[in-house]
Amino acid sequence: MSASDLDRALHATVLKREAVKEAEYRAARQKHEEEVRLGFGATDMTKEELKKLIDSDRRMYYRSEELNDKLFIQYKGWKELKNLEGWTGLRALYGECNAFDRISGLSSCRNLRSLFLQENCIKKIEGLEGCPLLWNLNLNNNFIERIEGLSHLRSLNTLTIQRNKIGFSGVDDLVHLVETTISTLDVQDNKIWDPDVLPEVFVRMGDLRVLYLKGNPCAKKIPNYRKGITAVCHNLKQLSCYWRLSGQDVRFTPH
């Protein structure tokens, strides 16, 4: 066998060995992804599952539900927010990255201050009647089309609701904000197209201090965007702009 034939034979052997390794890797990866898929949402948010959560980390949680002021239930795949009747001392609930399609089960959580429900399947703002002290609400990456159900929350300071479907119906989707006490509003990357949202909503929000509006069509329709908004929203302290500079979002802070 010549040197060239030997080289070709060795090369073929190497390629065959690498192909086997690649096939084994792909099979292992597919198996892992299937296990993750089957495990996501395999349980419900039952009292038993919450008890398992408490028992799994005694440094984080007290045995008695009512003594816990924080609850971390991210990435559980749970479809319904429920069974929190005993969590009366809860002040912060981290429930992002589940499959909740509505806000529910919070009637006993009257001490709740912060609620994080981003990256779920929520279509409507509701179910917050039992949370009069709520201060911070995060609903990013859901399917909400209209801001509503917040006027009774007289302590609400921050609403973060990026990347939803708000604004298709114009000002009507946001006019409820006028009835709230919101100071920091983040509605970036929604569908707000009507520039009348400035005089009819933002100007009339007496407590508004911080506004993030980037990524909405209306931002480019408001004449002299930065000056136009700050000239009429006299209490505004921070404003996100709709353009970029060297890859960074520009934010304007009025003097």
Order of alpha helices (4+ residues) and beta strands (2+ residues): alpha-alpha-beta-beta-beta-beta-beta-beta-beta-alpha-beta-beta
